[in-house]
Amino acid sequence: MNPSGGRDVLVVYREELAKAREALKATDVLWSGEPLAAQITEAAKKVRATADALDARIHATFDAVLLQRAGAAFRAAASSLEGLMAQRQHGRRAAPDVQRVLKRVVVHAREIGRMTHESGADHVGAAIEALSHREAWSSAPLDALVQLIDTFYFLSRKRLGDGALPEQLDSLVDRATSTAVVTSLHALKDLARRARSEPTLMRDRFQLDGAMRAPSLHVEERLAAWFKLDDEGRRLLHVAVETFTRRLLDRASAAAQ
């Protein structure tokens, strides 16, 4: 039996491994032509190799020295990848393709917010209209939009092939993003009538998450058909749409307070 201290450190390592493997999923949609792509790919390989080595050491006979060495190698690799991904993310937020799509998003929010004021509760309309300002798209919401855009570009390249022109990729990404955003915003608009008799609705995340579930599934099915996705493609799409929807709800519910 491992000493109690050994058990404690194993729990910590397992948590760090799970976090690192989740972070690795973000590298799946990188385009090889990006400035940091080669460095990130190499760093991701090191994380996978050191993670596998640490996992094997965790399941082997307990040896504090060998475990510490494996843990140190894994942590160094994970830290390097984290730094590179943070650097990439900073650049992506201001990238021309992201800003182009964001411009479309704020227009959709402005139009649907106005429609919501005309048909339902004003505070829901105001919450949607708050998304029509670029200032609302920062930190987590902007990062979720970047993830959605990156995923759509990855799926577009697979769908159209290596010979696809930039304008073809941009067009498909614009259509896919508009589909996801407009569907989500219309789902919020549809809640406006309910919100007139349920004034706390926009603060009830259980209700909001439930109301967005069916529209999100509809978006995923529609886009899966567009992109002709296999199971792995569907997984990437689901994660991106789900993350974006949650961050959209976070921002909208905060604006409705």
Secondary structure, DSSP 8 states (H G I E B T S, - for coil): ---HHHHHHHHHHHHHHHHHHHHHGGGGG--TTSTTHHHHHHHHHHHHHHHHHHHHHHHSS--HHHHHHHHHHHHHHHHHHHHHHHHHHHHHHT-HHHHHHHHHHHHHHHHHHHHHHHHS-HHHHHHHHHTTSGGGS-HHHHHHHHHHHHHHHHHHHHHH-TT--HHHHHHHHHHHHHHHHHHHHHHHHHTHHHHHH-TTGGG-HHHHHHHHHHHHHHHHHHHHHHHT--HHHHHHHHHHHHHHHHHHHHHHHHHT-
